[in-house]
Amino acid sequence: MDLGGSAAAPTTVHTETELKLLLAPRYWARVMRHPAIEAAAAAPASSARLLSVYYDTPRFDLWSAGISVRLRRTDAGWVQTIKSGGSVTGGLHTREELEQPVPEQALDLDAVTPETLARRFASARLRRRLKPIFSTDFERTTRMLALPAGGSVELSLDRGHIVAGKARAPICELELELKHGDPVHLYDLALALMQGMSVRPGYASKAERGYRLAGLERTPAKARRVALEPTIGIAQSASRIIASGLEQVQANEHGMLAGEDIEYLHQMRVGVRRLRSCVSVYGHVGSGATVDMLKAELKWLGRRLGPARDWDVFTVESLPQLAFGLREVADAAALEALRRGAQRERDTGQAAACRAVRSRRYARLLLLLGRIAAGAALVQGKDVDAPAAAFTAALLERRMQRVLERVGRRKPRGVAQMHALRIAVKKLRYAVEFFGPLYDSPRVQPFRERLVRIQDCLGEVNDAWGVPALVRQASPRSRRLADQVAGWSAHRIHDQSRRFRQAWRQFRRSRKFW
């Protein structure tokens, strides 16, 4: 394989911004006839078959560095494309793209001009190790659109396959690449397409899907730190926090639907909670129907994911501890019946959660959130253009006081009181994670870590408190076992309450950073 130096052909460098929509195959033929497409059509459609070969090392070093390299065969010949950096939020993919025609199916890495990439590809060892990893082969139908709100979009309708060795996966998707205008309008068009068709935002690019087929391991995604500079305005801060929560939800979606590690569902649910907390925060800044609608839709999604998570925790974590703690007194047959019943409930909860995530309602919610992440206003009001720092100190103080009120002079003793405290602590923690970056203070991280310890203790109390009810639901005829479980649960709550008091003393020594 030739990896170096032909006479350099012109290289184009641009930032690609496109909204990827996954399409049910039965709607393939309807896309170009959709009223929203026909109304915006600025030119006739054209079609071509595209074959792409992606290159990397056997250990996927380029992909690990956020780089993808491909050669694509078009009607005009071969084109080398290198993509790097960028982000994915609500199906909106933004990244830098370098394209250069090449005379044959051979990489021309000497033509890479951006300094950072050029240094990486200058490595002789890297070049020796590059090889084809997977390929894509699909038919693309393209049409230019002129949006009613202004701006131009290139619509690409792709259908074909990804192939990695003997593994094969279908491609059926719609890409809306912004050529000019506001990315918010891409979401407006996508929401219009939902009338009469089933589309949903796509988180994984063709390249990422190809790497997965080739053996790249996937891991659950936790929330990333939100980048907020001290001068950022309220409206823009809302967009970035929404983008962060949306990314966490979508990054874990595939693993959750595949029934892989239970952490996917957990992190997806955390993302939903962070989004709910964000919408609630900004609801106090301005007004608008969008806030009320998002609150209702996120609450719906949270309730669909909640039972599945509860049964995951019970089956994987609580039940083994329970069986060990009651090994001397509990009947083995009763415990086995409980295991079977818990697994049935877990399967039911998982199926309900998957139905929700596959639904049109969920897809529409992602598009609405993505629209805000792209810059659409979350709230209306005279103060939304003010600096975010102008309201965060008051918000943090208000949430801190709510936590202190829940504790009072005497530590909360009842489970209901500790549950209310857990919710207040969680809201304070999310506010600290959202707005901590606005404060250049070494106190932020210790404050957050002590909040996390308190929340963990209270979460353990909440889980233990819920165990007897789950046992009764999974095994309603085992009354003796239910009584034994109630005693075990009370003991667990007592132990975690003691841990909470220790964690609370440490937290009270923390100095506020706002």
N, C-alpha and C positions, 0 to 999 in steps of 0.2 A: 504494500500500500504506500503510495507516494504521499509524503507529509510536508513537502516543502516546495519550494520556489518555482513557480511559473511567473511569467510576466504578469504583474498585478493588474487585475481588472478593477474597475471602479467599485468602491465599497460604500454602501449606504448605512448610515447609523441613525436610528431614531428610537424614540420611546413608544412602545406599543401599548395601547390601552384598549382592552376588549372585554366584553361581557360574554362569558361562556354559558350556554344554556343546553342542558341535556334534554333530549327529545325522545318521546316514545316513538318507536318505528312506525306505528300505524298513522302517525301524523306527518310523516316525511313528505308525502305528496301534497299536503295542504299548505305548507309554509308559504310558498310563493304566491298562492292564491288568497292568503289571508288578507282581509280588508285593510289592516294596518300596513302591510307590506305594499299592497297595490297602490294605496294612497300616497305612499312616500317614494315609490319607485322613480329613480332619476335616469335609469338606463336599462336596456334589456339585460336579462340574465345570461351568463355564459358558464360553461361547464368544462372541467378538465379532470384528468386522473393524476393524482399526486402520489409518488412513491418516495418515502423518506427513510434514511438509514441514520440511526443515532450512534455516536461513538463515545466510548469512555474506557477507563481502565477496568480490569477485572474486579477491583474493589470500589468502583464508582467514585473515584477521587474528584472528578469534575462536578458531578451532581452534588457531592458533599460540600463543595465550595460554592454552590448556587449557580452553576454554569451548565448549559446544555449545548451540545454541538451536533449538528446534523448536516447531511447532504440530501437535497431534495431534487428529484427529477421532474421537470415540468416540460411543457411542449417546446419551450425555448432552450432547454438544456438543463444542466446541473447548477444548483445554487447552494453555496455554503452559508449556513446561518448559525450564529452564536448568540445565545440569549444569556443574560446575567442579571443578578440583582432582582429588584422588583418585589411585588407583594400580591396577595390574593385576598380579596374581601368581598363577600356576597356574590361570588362568581366573577368579580371584576379583576382581571389580571393586568398588572402594570409591570413592564420590564423593559430593559434596554435590549435592542435587537440590532445585530450587525449582519448585513447580507452582502454577498459577493458572488458573482457568477464565476464558475470554474469550468474548465474545458472538458472534464471527465469526472467520473466518480472517484475523486481523490481529494483529500483535505489539503488546503493551501494555508497552513498556519503561519507562514512567513508574512502573509498579508494582513494579519491581525494588528491593528494600529493602536487602540487604546493602551496606554502604558501598563496598567495593572494586568490586563489580559496578555499583552505581549510578553511580559516577564514570565508569566506562568507557562505560556506555550513555547517559550525559548528552551525549556528543559528538554534535553535530549532523552532523558530517561522517561519522561512523560510521553513523549512522542512514540517511543518504542513500544510502550504498553497500550496505546490506544488501539481499540478494535471495535467492530460493529457489535452492539449490545442487543438492539431490537430494531424493528422496522414498522412503519405504518404504511398502509396502502388504502387509499380511499378516493372516492369521487367527490369533487367539490363543485358546487354550484354557487356562483358569486353574482351579487347584484348591488349596485350603488343606490343608496337611499338618501333623500333630502328630507330631514325631519321637519315637521310643521313648526316646532319651537325654535328652529334654527340649528345649523350644524349638518354635517354629512357623516354617513356611516356606511361601511362596507359590510354587507351581510354575506356570510359564508356558511353554506349548508353542506355538512360533511357526513359521508356514510361509507363505512368500510371496516377494516380490522387493524388491530395491533398484533404483531407476532414477535414472540421472544422464544427461540428454540421451538419446542413443541407446544408451548402455551399460546393461546389465542384469545383475544377479547374483542367484542364489537365496538365500533365507533358509530354513534348516531347523535349528532350534536349540531348546534347552531351557534356561530360566533358573530357578535356584533362589534366590529372594530371601529372605534371613534377616529375619524379622520380630521374632524374639526367640530368644535363646540363643547358643550357641557356634558360630562359623563353622567350627570343625573338623568339626562334625556335617554340614555341607553336603558335605564330601568323603567322609564315611562313606556318605552316601546315594548320591553319585555312583559310588563304588566298588561299591555294591550294584547299581546300575543296569547296571554293566558285565557282570553275570551275565545273559547272554541278549540283550544289545544292544551295539551299537557306538557308544560316545560318547567324546568327547575334549574336554579343556578348550579353550575358545575365547579367544584373546588379544585379537582385534580386536572392538570393539563394532560394532553396526550403523552407528553414526555414522562410525566410522573407516573401515569398508568403503565407506560412501557417499562419503566424501571421496576415497578412492583411486579410485573409479570416476569421480569428477568431475575427477581430474587431479592430486591431491596427490601429490608425489613421496615415495617411501619411501627411506630410507637405512639401511645396516647399523648395528646398535646395539652400542656397546661397553659394558663394565661400568660401572655407576654407583658412585660412592663410597658405601660402607655407612655409614649414620648410627648410630654407637655412642657413647653418652655414657659418661663414666667410671664411673657408678654402675650400669650395666646388668648384669644377671645373666647367668650362663653360658647358661641355657636360652633366654632371650630373644635373646641375641646370636647363638646358633645359628639361630634362626628368621629373623632379619634377613639373615644372610649367605646362608642357603639361598634366601630370597626374592630376593636380588640375583642370584644365579646363575641361578635359574629364570627370572627376568624376561629375562635376557640370552639364554637359550636360546630362549624363546618369541618374543621380539621379532624374532629372525632366522629363525624357522621358515618363514614364508611366502615370503620372498625366496629361501631355500635351495631349497625345493620347486619354486619357479618357475624355477630355474636362472638367476637374475639374477647380479649382481655376485658374484664368488667370495668377497668379504669376508663375505657372509652365512654361508656355511658355516664360514669361519674363525672368526668371532665366536661362532657357535653351538658350535663345538668348544671354544673358550676357555671358554665358559660351563659346558660339561660338565666340563672340567678343574678349574675353580674349585669346582664342586660336589663333585667327588671329593676335592679337597684339604680342603674344609670338613668333609666327613664323616669324613675321616681324622683331622683335628685333634680333633674332639669325641669320636672313638672312644677317645682316650687319657684323656678326662675321666671317662667313665662306660661302661656296658656296655649291651648289648641286641641282640636279633636284628635290629632295624631298621637298625643300622649295617652289619652284615654283608650284609643284603639289598640296601641301597642301594649299597654298594661294588660288589657283583656286577652290579647292573643298570646302574650308571653306567659300569662297565668295559665291559660289553656294548655300550652305546651309543657309547662312545668308539671302540671297535674297528670299529664299522660306519661311523662318520664318517671315521676316519683315512685309509683308502686313497683316498677321494674327495679329501680335502684334499691328500694327497701328490701325486696326479696333477694337481690344479689348479696347485700350485706348480711342478711340473715342466713342464707344458705352457705356462703363461702366463709364468713367470719364468725357470726354468733353461734350457729348450730354446732360447729366443732368444739367451741369453748363450752357450750352448754352440755354437750354429750360427755366431755371430759369432766366437767364439774359435778355431773349427776351420775357418774359411772357406777358409784357404789349403791345408789338407791333406786335409780330409774330402771324400769323394765326394758329389756333390750328390744322386744317386739314393738313396744310403744315408741321407742326412739326411731326404729326403722320405719314405722308407719309415718312418723313425723317427717322423716327425711323425704319419703315419697310424696307426701302431701305438699311439703315446701317446694319440691322441684316442680310439681304441677302448677302451683301458684306462680312460681318464678317464670315458667314457660308462658303462662297466660299473660303476666305482666310484660314480658319481653315482646310478645306478639302485639299487644296493644300499643306499646311504645313504637315499634317498627311501623305499624299502620299509620300512626300519627306522623312520623318522620317521612314516610313515603307519600303523604297526602298532598293535595293541591293547596290546602290551607297552610301547611308548613312551607311549601315552596313560595307562596305569596308573601308570607311573613318574612322570609329571607330576602326577597326582593325589596320589600318595604324598608327593612333595616339597611340593606345595601344602598338604597337610595339616599338615606340619611348619612351613611358612612362616606358616600361620594360627594356630600356637600349640601344636600337638601336640609331645610330648617326643621329641627325637631320641635321647637317651641316658637311662639310669637310673643313679642313684647318689646317695650322700649329699652330694656336692659340687656338684650341678647348679644349686642355688639360690644358690651363692656368687657374689660379683662376678666378672665375666669378667676384670678386670684382675689377679685373684689368680693366674691361670695363664698369662697371655699373655707376661709377661716371661721366664718359664722356657722357654716354647715358642719364642720368638724367639731366645733364647740357644742353645737346643738346635739349632735349624735353622742358625743362624750357624756354630756349631762344626762342623756336618756339612759346610758349604761349605768351611770352612778345612781340614778333614781331607782333602777331595777334592783340594785344591790341594797341600797339603803344603809342604815346603821347596822343592821344585822344581816348576815349573809342569807340569801334565799335558801329555804329548806325544802319546800314543796317542789315536785316535779314541774308543775304548771308554772311556778315562778322561775325556775331555772330555764324552762323552755322560752319564756318571754325574754329572759336575759340573753339567751343564745341568739335570738333574732336581733336584739339590739346590738350585741357584739358583732354579729355578722355585718350589719349595716355600717357600723363604724369601720370595720376592717376593709370593706369594699371602698368606702370613701377615702381611707388612707392609701389604698393601692391605686385608686384613680388619681388622686390629687397630691400624693406625696412628692412626685417629681417636680411640682411647682416650688417646692421648698428645698433650698440648698442647705440641708441640715443633716448632720450625722445622727440625729435623734430619730429619724424616720424609720430606719430599718429595725433598731431595737424595739421601738414602739410597736411596729407591726408584728414582730416575732412573738412578743409577749401576748398580743391579742390572739395570735394563732394558737398559742398554748391554751389559753382560756377557752377558745372556741372548740378545740379538740376535746377538752375535758367535758364541756357541756354537750358536745355531740355524742360522746360515749354514754353520758347519762340519758340522752334522748333515745339512743338506740336500745339501751337496756330497758328503758321504760316501755318501749314498743314491743319488746319480745313476747310478753305474755299474750298480747292480742294476736300477734302473728301465729303463735302456737295454737291458739284456739281456732283460728281460721284454717290452718293447715291440717289440724288433727282435732276436730271438734268433739270426738267421743272419748278422748283420753283425759278425763277429769283429774285423775290422780297426778298424771304428768303435768297438767296445767298448774296444779297447786305447787308441785315441786319447782316448776319454772318460775312461778311468782316469787318464791323464796330466793332462788338464785338471782333473779333480777334485782330484788331489793338489796342483796349483798353487793352486787356490781355497782348499783347507784350509790351506795354508801362509800365504796372505795373511790369512785370517781369524784364524789363530792369533796372528799378529803384532798384529792389532787387539785381540785378546783380552788380550794381555799389557799393552797400553797402558790398556785399560779396567780391568783388574785393579789396576793401580797407583793409578788414581784412586779406585777403590772402597776400597782399603785405607786411604786417607787419611780415609775417612768415619768420623764419630763415631756410635756407637750411640745411639739415642734412648730405649732402654728401660732 
